[in-house]
Amino acid sequence: MSELTDLSVKNIDLNQVYAGLQLQLITYLDAVCENEDLLPAGVLYFNLIDPIIKSKITCKDPIFYSAQVFRINNKSFIIFKSSVQYYEIQNKILCNETREKDLISADEIKAIDENDEILSKIAHYQGDILNLKVDAIVNAANSQMLGCFIPLHNCIDNQIHSQAGYQLRMECNKIMKEQGHAERVGTAKITKGYNLASKYVIHTVGPAIPNGRLPNENEEKQLASCYRSCLQLADMKGLKSIAFCSISTGVFNFPKEEASELAIKTVKEYLKEHKDTILEKVIFNTFSDYDSNIYRKNLYEN
């Protein structure tokens, strides 16, 4: 822990802390990983001053053996030694949440045109991507591939990791440690889905566009590469259905209209080039009416 600044340690008993799973689990710090006594370990990150976060902590279920609170640069971390009991309780909560969703399978989502060789494999779904009971959903990840680092952030990366459970972050961390470098833009990795309705999650890193300018040719190629990389992984894994979020169109600032056109064009080209693909349904998922109208226009009118 010598690398951490402004460090004060207070042993606390978290035997009665309830992980309502609104507190975002963050990847464990390298310093913690080096301490075998704390493996497997995790970090709950929150600001103790924030009343909203404080209200999420209630006494309900025992989930931890022990934990420590660290103050680092005026931010609070709970570093805990997780137990089998923690995973059991987490999985029970998350599985129940998933089962209570209005789940929809790939077969229930109508293709754009059943009579067209390519469009019969493409569909659009407006709603929560976590409701899709498909072989894989696509996560718009960052280059560290460890989930969002902003607590309770309303991004797809955070939502997927929160619903999948802590195991997803652990698997991503293992992949990245073995890789030894940040994930490159336009590439992808596949993991299990754990407590999600989907069997797998395919994580891809899209291009980030600085505010105030349009994407250049290289960034357009990188976004197209994201879609191709995900489709290739799906085929390699023998998956029949995949649902794409709108990659790079959130905080990465890729213009939504252009991103939609690129996504649809890339998927169509891939399906034309790979007649022997195992994929039966490629779903473009949107949530807002604005995004949905863009995809409907580009899918049905063009």
Rosetta silent file (secondary structure, phi, psi, omega in degrees, C-alpha in Angstrom):
SEQUENCE: MSELTDLSVKNIDLNQVYAGLQLQLITYLDAVCENEDLLPAGVLYFNLIDPIIKSKITCKDPIFYSAQVFRINNKSFIIFKSSVQYYEIQNKILCNETREKDLISADEIKAIDENDEILSKIAHYQGDILNLKVDAIVNAANSQMLGCFIPLHNCIDNQIHSQAGYQLRMECNKIMKEQGHAERVGTAKITKGYNLASKYVIHTVGPAIPNGRLPNENEEKQLASCYRSCLQLADMKGLKSIAFCSISTGVFNFPKEEASELAIKTVKEYLKEHKDTILEKVIFNTFSDYDSNIYRKNLYEN
SCORE:     score description
SCORE:     0.000 S_00000001
   1 L     0.000    5.187 -175.217    0.000    0.000    0.000 S_00000001
   2 L   -65.842  -22.252 -177.563    3.045    2.263   -0.009 S_00000001
   3 L   -77.311  -15.645 -176.277    2.147    3.622   -3.465 S_00000001
   4 L   -83.971  138.343 -178.420   -1.138    5.086   -2.244 S_00000001
   5 L   -99.198  160.869  177.563   -1.169    8.720   -1.143 S_00000001
   6 L    50.064   50.704 -169.992   -3.080   10.404    1.671 S_00000001
   7 L  -101.805  123.499  170.337   -3.630    6.988    3.182 S_00000001
   8 L  -132.574  137.878 -172.370   -5.281    6.351    6.486 S_00000001
   9 E  -114.984  134.753  177.236   -6.579    2.942    7.419 S_00000001
  10 E  -134.683  116.728  177.190   -9.491    2.100    9.625 S_00000001
  11 E   -71.117  131.010  178.896  -10.524   -1.478   10.240 S_00000001
  12 E  -133.549  157.847  178.059  -14.272   -1.845   10.082 S_00000001
  13 L   -98.703  109.734  179.424  -16.718   -4.680   10.377 S_00000001
  14 L  -100.646   22.018 -178.648  -18.692   -5.014    7.175 S_00000001
  15 L   -62.669  -20.851 -179.042  -20.420   -8.175    8.294 S_00000001
  16 L  -113.329   14.719  178.586  -23.704   -6.287    8.172 S_00000001
  17 E   -82.212  134.382 -179.584  -23.159   -4.266    5.006 S_00000001
  18 L  -100.238  122.577  177.409  -25.685   -4.941    2.291 S_00000001
  19 L   -86.880   84.608 -179.273  -24.410   -4.930   -1.271 S_00000001
  20 L   -68.423    1.100  176.152  -27.545   -3.583   -2.893 S_00000001
  21 L    64.033   15.812  167.188  -25.501   -3.700   -6.088 S_00000001
  22 L   -91.159  -22.955  174.194  -26.104   -0.010   -6.572 S_00000001
  23 L   -79.771  118.340 -174.411  -22.554    0.471   -5.289 S_00000001
  24 L   -73.115  126.545  175.301  -20.424   -0.147   -8.334 S_00000001
  25 E   -75.409  128.451 -179.550  -17.751   -2.789   -7.899 S_00000001
  26 E  -109.351  152.281  179.138  -14.427   -1.517   -9.162 S_00000001
  27 L   -57.156  143.096 -179.111  -11.441   -3.602  -10.164 S_00000001
  28 L   -67.951  147.708 -178.667   -9.158   -4.324   -7.273 S_00000001
  29 L   -70.256  149.375  178.995   -6.017   -2.233   -6.996 S_00000001
  30 H   -57.195  -37.496 -179.581   -2.704   -3.761   -8.045 S_00000001
  31 H   -61.997  -33.298  178.203   -1.399   -3.156   -4.547 S_00000001
  32 H   -73.548  -38.939 -178.504   -4.209   -5.301   -3.194 S_00000001
  33 H   -60.225  -30.984 -177.958   -3.608   -8.026   -5.741 S_00000001
  34 L   -76.208  -11.215  179.242   -0.066   -8.407   -4.502 S_00000001
  35 L   -97.469  102.291 -174.983   -1.334   -9.179   -1.024 S_00000001
  36 H   -61.766  -24.759 -179.588   -2.279  -12.860   -1.068 S_00000001
  37 H   -67.303  -18.246 -177.745   -4.152  -12.494    2.201 S_00000001
  38 H  -107.207    9.691  179.528   -6.733  -10.353    0.400 S_00000001
  39 L   -94.735  141.631   -8.145   -7.286  -12.542   -2.645 S_00000001
  40 L   -73.111  139.581 -174.523   -9.750  -12.743   -4.183 S_00000001
  41 E  -123.750  162.861  178.026  -10.276   -9.075   -3.433 S_00000001
  42 E  -149.138  171.514 -179.754  -12.404   -6.276   -4.720 S_00000001
  43 E  -130.167  127.981  168.460  -12.962   -2.607   -4.259 S_00000001
  44 E  -101.151  122.709 -176.154  -16.160   -0.744   -3.574 S_00000001
  45 E  -111.247  128.741  176.347  -15.583    2.894   -4.432 S_00000001
  46 E  -161.796  165.142  177.491  -17.792    5.669   -3.149 S_00000001
  47 L  -100.074  114.123 -174.942  -17.706    9.076   -1.567 S_00000001
  48 L   -62.491  -20.632 -178.657  -18.670    8.789    2.095 S_00000001
  49 L   -78.540  -23.976 -176.082  -19.852   12.395    2.059 S_00000001
  50 L   -70.419  114.256 -177.391  -22.406   11.726   -0.661 S_00000001
  51 H   -65.614  -28.242  178.794  -25.802   11.217    1.059 S_00000001
  52 H   -65.905  -45.261  179.642  -27.155    9.332   -1.947 S_00000001
  53 H   -67.574  -41.743 -179.930  -24.406    6.756   -1.719 S_00000001
  54 H   -59.180  -34.942 -177.865  -24.657    6.598    2.071 S_00000001
  55 H   -70.142  -17.451  179.151  -28.348    5.815    1.757 S_00000001
  56 H   -78.082  -16.660 -177.133  -27.497    2.761   -0.318 S_00000001
  57 L   -92.930  109.500 -179.855  -25.649    1.192    2.623 S_00000001
  58 L  -131.369  154.127  178.656  -28.120   -0.588    4.860 S_00000001
  59 E   -81.892  115.779 -178.105  -27.820   -3.427    7.340 S_00000001
  60 L  -149.198  -63.759 -175.930  -29.390   -6.470    5.803 S_00000001
  61 L  -121.401  138.083  174.507  -27.210   -9.363    4.659 S_00000001
  62 L   -78.252  123.211 -178.338  -23.758  -10.492    5.830 S_00000001
  63 L  -129.718  -15.522 -176.832  -21.512  -10.735    2.795 S_00000001
  64 E  -117.785  149.697  170.303  -17.941  -10.010    3.798 S_00000001
  65 E   -74.027  -52.503 -177.300  -15.432  -11.643    6.084 S_00000001
  66 E  -160.179  165.114  179.250  -13.571   -8.401    6.732 S_00000001
  67 E  -159.319  167.159  175.657  -12.691   -5.129    5.092 S_00000001
  68 E  -134.201  147.770  175.305  -10.696   -1.954    5.394 S_00000001
  69 E  -104.661  131.807  177.935  -11.522    1.616    4.421 S_00000001
  70 E  -120.634  135.452  173.644   -8.837    3.671    2.708 S_00000001
  71 E  -100.591  116.326 -177.762   -8.943    7.401    2.084 S_00000001
  72 E  -127.175  114.934 -179.622   -7.085    8.177   -1.147 S_00000001
  73 L    50.675   46.226  177.081   -7.026   11.726   -2.477 S_00000001
  74 L    66.233   15.884  174.354  -10.211   12.512   -0.544 S_00000001
  75 E  -116.229  153.138 -174.615  -12.014    9.530   -2.051 S_00000001
  76 E  -108.525  136.058  175.964  -13.086    6.457   -0.161 S_00000001
  77 E  -125.601  138.941  168.059  -12.390    2.866   -1.039 S_00000001
  78 E  -106.078  117.768  177.100  -13.566   -0.265    0.702 S_00000001
  79 E  -105.264  117.727 -172.242  -11.106   -3.052    0.087 S_00000001
  80 E  -123.513  153.766  171.888  -12.622   -6.331    1.110 S_00000001
  81 E   -94.179  109.731 -174.299  -11.747   -9.969    1.287 S_00000001
  82 E   -78.833  158.096 -177.368  -14.611  -11.613   -0.529 S_00000001
  83 L  -125.944  167.354  174.010  -16.091  -14.904    0.500 S_00000001
  84 H   -58.475  -35.761 -179.917  -18.022  -17.725   -1.105 S_00000001
  85 H   -63.135  -37.087  178.212  -20.999  -16.343    0.762 S_00000001
  86 H   -59.887  -48.753 -178.642  -20.589  -12.996   -1.005 S_00000001
  87 H   -63.103  -39.364 -179.940  -20.787  -14.608   -4.445 S_00000001
  88 H   -61.626  -45.500 -179.058  -23.771  -16.699   -3.425 S_00000001
  89 H   -69.494  -44.339  178.608  -25.701  -13.649   -2.223 S_00000001
  90 H   -57.836  -49.615 -177.273  -24.627  -11.503   -5.180 S_00000001
  91 H   -63.411  -37.641  179.187  -25.609  -14.173   -7.709 S_00000001
  92 H   -63.659  -44.916 -179.682  -28.954  -14.766   -6.023 S_00000001
  93 H   -63.925  -48.696 -175.335  -29.791  -11.055   -6.106 S_00000001
  94 H   -70.029  -38.306  177.440  -28.668  -10.530   -9.688 S_00000001
  95 H   -63.721  -39.792  177.326  -30.270  -13.706  -11.036 S_00000001
  96 H   -64.003  -41.923  178.630  -33.550  -12.702   -9.441 S_00000001
  97 H   -61.926  -41.231  179.693  -33.259   -9.230  -10.979 S_00000001
  98 H   -65.723  -44.082 -179.365  -32.618  -10.759  -14.411 S_00000001
  99 H   -64.206  -28.626 -179.014  -35.533  -13.183  -14.130 S_00000001
 100 L   -80.528   -8.686  178.359  -37.846  -10.326  -13.173 S_00000001
 101 L   -74.471  159.703  175.900  -36.997   -8.423  -16.355 S_00000001
 102 L   -83.895   77.383 -173.416  -39.238   -8.545  -19.403 S_00000001
 103 L   -70.236  146.119  178.627  -36.816  -10.787  -21.274 S_00000001
 104 E  -136.864  134.234 -178.045  -37.035  -11.175  -25.026 S_00000001
 105 E   -89.145  166.574  179.822  -35.248  -13.739  -27.185 S_00000001
 106 H   -62.104  -36.968 -179.070  -33.649  -13.189  -30.581 S_00000001
 107 H   -65.199  -24.030 -178.603  -36.409  -15.212  -32.255 S_00000001
 108 H   -83.054   -9.308 -179.233  -39.028  -12.814  -30.894 S_00000001
 109 L   -97.560  118.740 -174.671  -37.426   -9.803  -32.591 S_00000001
 110 L   -69.171  135.080  177.350  -38.653   -9.412  -36.148 S_00000001
 111 E   -69.555  160.920 -179.318  -36.055   -9.166  -38.888 S_00000001
 112 L   -62.943  -43.469  179.329  -35.986   -6.104  -41.159 S_00000001
 113 L  -152.416  106.988 -177.214  -37.017   -8.157  -44.221 S_00000001
 114 L   -64.767  -20.616 -176.103  -37.634  -11.890  -43.991 S_00000001
 115 L   -94.020   -1.858 -179.580  -37.450  -12.233  -47.780 S_00000001
 116 L  -103.263  136.529 -175.744  -34.025  -10.655  -48.145 S_00000001
 117 L   -58.643  -38.845 -177.979  -30.893  -12.785  -47.800 S_00000001
 118 L   -92.206  -50.148 -176.263  -29.074  -10.193  -45.673 S_00000001
 119 H   -67.220  -16.024  175.988  -31.867   -8.212  -44.022 S_00000001
 120 H   -71.887  -11.778  178.863  -33.479  -11.443  -42.826 S_00000001
 121 H  -106.954    0.685 -176.674  -30.553  -11.697  -40.406 S_00000001
 122 E  -115.804  139.090 -179.613  -30.686   -8.083  -39.206 S_00000001
 123 E  -143.964  165.491  175.839  -33.102   -6.644  -36.659 S_00000001
 124 E  -127.246  137.464  178.029  -33.648   -3.589  -34.495 S_00000001
 125 E  -133.637  125.558  175.278  -34.758   -3.557  -30.859 S_00000001
 126 E  -100.041  122.575 -178.866  -35.611   -0.502  -28.800 S_00000001
 127 L   151.623 -169.949 -178.818  -35.251   -1.062  -25.080 S_00000001
 128 L   -74.463  122.445 -179.318  -32.837   -2.172  -22.389 S_00000001
 129 H   -61.916  -23.803  179.399  -30.067   -4.338  -23.864 S_00000001
 130 H   -72.991   -9.792  177.080  -30.008   -6.255  -20.562 S_00000001
 131 H   -85.709   -6.324 -174.356  -33.481   -7.582  -21.408 S_00000001
 132 E   -86.562  119.855  177.414  -32.159   -9.465  -24.424 S_00000001
 133 E   -93.400   75.147 -176.446  -31.858  -13.219  -24.011 S_00000001
 134 L  -119.676  175.417 -179.988  -29.350  -13.623  -26.817 S_00000001
 135 L   -68.742  -37.880 -179.762  -26.054  -15.424  -27.225 S_00000001
 136 E  -151.564  143.076  168.148  -24.030  -12.221  -26.800 S_00000001
 137 E  -112.522  152.497 -177.785  -24.477   -8.527  -26.155 S_00000001
 138 E  -100.275  132.423  178.615  -21.816   -5.998  -27.101 S_00000001
 139 E  -106.213  128.440  174.364  -20.317   -3.707  -24.482 S_00000001
 140 E   -82.122   96.792 -171.493  -18.829   -0.331  -25.411 S_00000001
 141 E   -96.857  171.122  170.350  -15.749   -0.618  -23.190 S_00000001
 142 L   -97.919  173.436 -172.894  -12.767    1.564  -22.378 S_00000001
 143 L   -66.893  -17.929  176.806   -9.202    0.592  -23.212 S_00000001
 144 L   -83.134  -15.437  175.437   -8.635   -0.874  -19.747 S_00000001
 145 L    57.314   29.036 -175.642  -11.558   -3.269  -20.339 S_00000001
 146 L  -116.665   18.269 -178.568  -12.358   -3.282  -16.620 S_00000001
 147 L    88.997  170.915  179.782  -15.724   -1.565  -16.601 S_00000001
 148 L   -71.230  140.845 -179.312  -16.599    2.047  -15.912 S_00000001
 149 L  -101.431    8.488  176.536  -14.615    3.739  -13.134 S_00000001
 150 L  -101.406  113.814 -176.900  -17.259    6.364  -12.372 S_00000001
 151 L   -55.258  131.398  176.114  -19.505    5.128   -9.540 S_00000001
 152 L    61.603   20.414  179.238  -23.157    4.733  -10.546 S_00000001
 153 L   -66.994  137.808 -175.464  -22.451    6.149  -13.993 S_00000001
 154 L   -89.738   56.632  177.467  -25.360    5.617  -16.356 S_00000001
 155 L  -113.241  162.416 -177.275  -23.319    4.135  -19.206 S_00000001
 156 H   -63.394  -36.243  179.608  -23.708    0.770  -20.916 S_00000001
 157 H   -59.919  -46.481 -179.744  -20.330   -0.384  -19.565 S_00000001
 158 H   -66.964  -42.820 -178.488  -21.417    0.248  -15.985 S_00000001
 159 H   -62.881  -43.431 -178.983  -24.856   -1.291  -16.485 S_00000001
 160 H   -65.869  -47.224 -179.911  -23.486   -4.500  -17.967 S_00000001
 161 H   -64.346  -39.305 -179.218  -20.834   -4.995  -15.297 S_00000001
 162 H   -64.165  -41.161 -177.455  -23.273   -4.203  -12.491 S_00000001
 163 H   -79.834  -30.505  179.780  -25.845   -6.719  -13.703 S_00000001
 164 H   -71.519  -35.856 -178.003  -23.322   -9.417  -14.635 S_00000001
 165 L   106.045  169.037 -173.479  -21.667   -9.352  -11.231 S_00000001
 166 H   -61.483  -26.765 -178.684  -18.167   -9.058   -9.885 S_00000001
 167 H   -60.046  -32.206 -179.201  -16.995  -12.181  -11.746 S_00000001
 168 H   -63.737  -43.785  179.144  -17.132  -10.293  -15.042 S_00000001
 169 H   -65.990  -36.233  177.866  -14.624   -7.714  -13.850 S_00000001
 170 H   -63.932  -42.548  179.472  -12.398  -10.477  -12.513 S_00000001
 171 H   -66.509  -41.666  177.408  -12.425  -12.258  -15.899 S_00000001
 172 H   -61.322  -41.656  179.599  -11.701   -9.008  -17.731 S_00000001
 173 H   -62.130  -40.258  178.484   -8.837   -8.299  -15.343 S_00000001
 174 H   -63.647  -43.868  178.725   -7.356  -11.739  -16.017 S_00000001
 175 H   -60.464  -44.780 -176.776   -7.579  -11.201  -19.766 S_00000001
 176 H   -70.681  -35.747  177.461   -5.899   -7.810  -19.548 S_00000001
 177 H   -65.705  -40.464  178.621   -3.116   -9.002  -17.267 S_00000001
 178 H   -68.170  -35.093  179.820   -2.348  -11.862  -19.670 S_00000001
 179 H   -70.747  -40.596  175.067   -2.445   -9.447  -22.608 S_00000001
 180 L    83.238    7.850  177.458   -0.095   -7.020  -20.887 S_00000001
 181 L  -158.649  164.202 -179.974   -1.317   -3.834  -22.556 S_00000001
 182 L   -63.739  152.281  178.699   -4.433   -1.722  -23.006 S_00000001
 183 L   -69.950  135.170 -178.449   -7.003   -2.911  -25.510 S_00000001
 184 L   -81.132  147.867  178.529   -6.526   -1.297  -28.891 S_00000001
 185 L   -61.210  133.580  178.442   -9.307    0.689  -30.521 S_00000001
 186 L    93.653   -4.753  179.102  -11.300   -1.411  -32.969 S_00000001
 187 L  -105.082  176.217 -175.313  -10.535   -4.753  -31.327 S_00000001
 188 E  -151.236  157.842  175.131  -12.680   -6.918  -29.063 S_00000001
 189 E  -134.163  152.442  179.986  -12.643   -9.561  -26.335 S_00000001
 190 E  -118.861  139.730  177.963  -15.307  -12.055  -25.273 S_00000001
 191 E  -134.502  171.925  172.586  -16.258  -13.117  -21.745 S_00000001
 192 E   -68.140  162.972  178.759  -19.014  -15.052  -20.055 S_00000001
 193 L   -95.099  -15.691  179.169  -22.239  -13.226  -19.247 S_00000001
 194 L    54.424 -110.503 -174.548  -22.531  -14.570  -15.686 S_00000001
 195 L   -90.206    9.905  176.776  -25.764  -13.186  -14.212 S_00000001
 196 L   -80.415  165.917  174.954  -26.922  -11.532  -17.430 S_00000001
 197 L   -73.373  -27.652  178.365  -29.667  -12.894  -19.652 S_00000001
 198 L   -81.851  150.794 -179.233  -27.093  -13.196  -22.457 S_00000001
 199 L   -73.034  -35.782 -175.716  -24.610  -16.063  -22.462 S_00000001
 200 E  -134.874  161.769  170.552  -21.637  -13.883  -23.374 S_00000001
 201 E  -123.485  129.487  174.476  -20.456  -10.291  -23.447 S_00000001
 202 E  -106.903  118.971 -175.608  -18.261   -9.052  -26.282 S_00000001
 203 E  -100.359  128.623  178.306  -16.278   -5.985  -25.206 S_00000001
 204 E  -135.363  148.977 -178.467  -14.981   -3.574  -27.819 S_00000001
 205 E  -107.185  113.851  179.820  -13.199   -0.226  -27.626 S_00000001
 206 L   -89.668  167.925  178.558  -14.494    2.399  -30.007 S_00000001
 207 L   -72.037  142.728  176.418  -12.797    5.614  -31.130 S_00000001
 208 L  -102.334  125.852 -176.684  -13.193    8.702  -28.928 S_00000001
 209 L  -103.316  122.649  178.310  -13.864   11.906  -30.834 S_00000001
 210 L   -59.135  144.928  178.519  -12.771   15.214  -29.260 S_00000001
 211 L   -58.509  138.791  173.669  -15.584   17.691  -28.760 S_00000001
 212 L    96.138   -1.546  176.654  -16.012   20.145  -31.584 S_00000001
 213 L  -139.434  162.944  179.745  -14.868   18.083  -34.547 S_00000001
 214 L   -90.185  159.312  178.091  -16.107   15.327  -36.834 S_00000001
 215 L   -63.607  143.926  174.902  -14.514   11.856  -37.064 S_00000001
 216 L   -91.150  179.370 -175.401  -11.653   11.508  -39.495 S_00000001
 217 H   -61.624  -39.192 -179.572  -11.186    8.630  -41.938 S_00000001
 218 H   -65.568  -39.926  179.933   -9.064    6.609  -39.512 S_00000001
 219 H   -68.933  -33.124  174.816  -11.649    6.902  -36.745 S_00000001
 220 H   -65.098  -41.405  177.519  -14.372    5.788  -39.136 S_00000001
 221 H   -65.016  -37.336  179.042  -12.276    2.730  -39.982 S_00000001
 222 H   -64.571  -41.228  178.908  -11.749    2.059  -36.271 S_00000001
 223 H   -65.617  -42.879  176.782  -15.482    2.100  -35.592 S_00000001
 224 H   -60.316  -37.963  179.568  -16.127   -0.252  -38.496 S_00000001
 225 H   -63.471  -33.877  176.913  -13.390   -2.501  -37.101 S_00000001
 226 H   -57.346  -47.737 -178.122  -15.264   -2.681  -33.776 S_00000001
 227 H   -67.322  -42.555  178.356  -18.280   -4.216  -35.492 S_00000001
 228 H   -63.856  -42.514 -179.409  -16.208   -6.613  -37.599 S_00000001
 229 H   -61.493  -41.205  179.305  -14.165   -7.735  -34.591 S_00000001
 230 H   -66.146  -42.893  179.681  -17.322   -8.499  -32.617 S_00000001
 231 H   -65.035  -39.451  178.074  -18.886  -10.432  -35.502 S_00000001
 232 H   -64.019  -42.492  177.613  -15.688  -12.430  -36.006 S_00000001
 233 H   -63.376  -41.027  178.726  -15.569  -13.346  -32.313 S_00000001
 234 H   -60.928  -43.642  178.368  -19.228  -14.374  -32.433 S_00000001
 235 H   -65.931  -42.436  179.185  -18.561  -16.638  -35.401 S_00000001
 236 H   -60.863  -34.193 -178.303  -15.441  -18.098  -33.798 S_00000001
 237 L   -86.408   -6.087  179.433  -17.492  -18.908  -30.689 S_00000001
 238 L    74.432   33.111 -177.857  -20.309  -20.430  -32.740 S_00000001
 239 L   -85.926  148.701 -178.332  -22.904  -17.895  -31.616 S_00000001
 240 L  -103.143  -19.220 -178.849  -26.236  -17.538  -33.398 S_00000001
 241 E  -142.620  143.438  179.919  -27.346  -14.138  -32.100 S_00000001
 242 E  -145.112  140.234  178.450  -25.612  -10.905  -31.134 S_00000001
 243 E  -119.146  123.872  179.550  -26.957   -7.524  -30.011 S_00000001
 244 E   -95.957  134.078  164.443  -24.972   -4.343  -30.626 S_00000001
 245 L   -81.961  176.452  179.108  -25.215   -1.200  -28.564 S_00000001
 246 L   -85.879   89.578 -173.560  -24.425    2.080  -30.344 S_00000001
 247 L   -60.629  132.417  173.543  -20.652    1.944  -30.008 S_00000001
 248 L    72.934    2.009 -175.122  -18.808    5.238  -29.345 S_00000001
 249 L   -91.803    0.328  176.915  -21.934    7.415  -29.518 S_00000001
 250 L   -90.387 -118.177 -178.633  -22.059    8.208  -25.790 S_00000001
 251 L   -68.201  -11.585  177.951  -19.216    9.978  -24.007 S_00000001
 252 L   -84.287   -5.064  165.013  -16.924    9.045  -26.934 S_00000001
 253 L    67.846   17.897  176.410  -18.832   11.610  -29.054 S_00000001
 254 L   -72.169  129.799 -179.060  -19.083    9.789  -32.386 S_00000001
 255 L   -54.735  131.492 -171.195  -21.980   11.431  -34.292 S_00000001
 256 H   -65.730  -40.833 -179.962  -25.002    9.158  -33.996 S_00000001
 257 H   -62.092  -48.976 -178.985  -26.223    9.431  -37.579 S_00000001
 258 H   -67.065  -38.075  179.326  -22.836    8.614  -39.053 S_00000001
 259 H   -63.517  -40.305  178.770  -22.224    5.859  -36.492 S_00000001
 260 H   -63.379  -46.166  179.561  -25.528    4.213  -37.398 S_00000001
 261 H   -61.316  -43.072  179.003  -24.750    4.293  -41.114 S_00000001
 262 H   -64.249  -43.118 -178.822  -21.284    2.840  -40.519 S_00000001
 263 H   -61.700  -48.978 -178.442  -22.611    0.107  -38.220 S_00000001
 264 H   -64.826  -44.421  179.627  -25.307   -1.021  -40.651 S_00000001
 265 H   -60.352  -43.803 -177.639  -22.969   -0.867  -43.657 S_00000001
 266 H   -66.562  -42.814  179.709  -20.287   -2.907  -41.857 S_00000001
 267 H   -64.917  -43.851  178.680  -22.710   -5.594  -40.676 S_00000001
 268 H   -59.967  -45.053  179.877  -24.259   -5.932  -44.140 S_00000001
 269 H   -62.366  -41.315 -179.756  -20.827   -6.248  -45.732 S_00000001
 270 H   -62.678  -45.515 -178.901  -19.768   -8.870  -43.200 S_00000001
 271 H   -65.655  -34.504  177.401  -22.871  -10.987  -43.803 S_00000001
 272 H   -68.869  -37.846 -177.545  -22.391  -10.727  -47.577 S_00000001
 273 H   -79.198  -21.232 -176.962  -18.744  -11.749  -47.306 S_00000001
 274 L  -120.586   74.757 -178.772  -19.418  -14.603  -44.879 S_00000001
 275 L   -62.554  -25.146 -177.555  -22.181  -16.659  -46.440 S_00000001
 276 L   -93.276   13.518 -179.483  -21.288  -19.553  -44.139 S_00000001
 277 L   -58.959  145.077  177.038  -21.693  -17.522  -40.935 S_00000001
 278 L   -80.446  -20.026 -178.189  -23.401  -19.278  -38.040 S_00000001
 279 L   -60.684  129.975  178.353  -25.051  -16.007  -37.040 S_00000001
 280 L  -108.045  -23.178 -177.787  -28.793  -16.018  -37.559 S_00000001
 281 E  -147.752  120.629  173.803  -29.713  -12.673  -35.996 S_00000001
 282 E  -111.707  117.356 -172.905  -27.705   -9.456  -35.652 S_00000001
 283 E  -109.183  129.771  171.157  -29.622   -6.951  -33.538 S_00000001
 284 E   -94.346  117.105 -177.983  -29.043   -3.206  -33.370 S_00000001
 285 E  -101.373  131.535  173.256  -30.142   -2.114  -29.903 S_00000001
 286 E  -132.055  160.986 -178.579  -31.150    1.448  -29.082 S_00000001
 287 L  -115.300  -51.638 -176.182  -32.799    2.927  -26.033 S_00000001
 288 L   -79.512  158.519  176.091  -33.933    6.497  -26.683 S_00000001
 289 H   -62.977  -37.935 -179.042  -36.545    7.486  -29.258 S_00000001
 290 H   -60.972  -50.848  179.830  -33.993    9.737  -30.918 S_00000001
 291 H   -64.700  -39.164 -178.376  -31.477    6.938  -31.460 S_00000001
 292 H   -64.069  -40.378  179.117  -34.206    4.496  -32.452 S_00000001
 293 H   -64.341  -35.566  177.139  -35.551    6.800  -35.145 S_00000001
 294 H   -62.372  -47.858 -178.418  -32.076    7.098  -36.640 S_00000001
 295 H   -68.115  -39.512  178.547  -31.717    3.328  -36.906 S_00000001
 296 H   -61.340  -43.240  179.177  -35.243    2.808  -38.221 S_00000001
 297 H   -61.778  -46.174 -176.401  -34.636    5.376  -40.946 S_00000001
 298 H   -73.976  -24.908  179.851  -31.297    3.869  -41.939 S_00000001
 299 H   -87.860  -39.625 -172.805  -32.554    0.283  -41.789 S_00000001
 300 H   -98.785  -28.359 -174.663  -35.956    0.581  -43.394 S_00000001
 301 H   -98.117  -21.429 -177.257  -35.708    3.588  -45.696 S_00000001
 302 L   -98.396    0.000    0.000  -32.214    3.168  -47.122 S_00000001
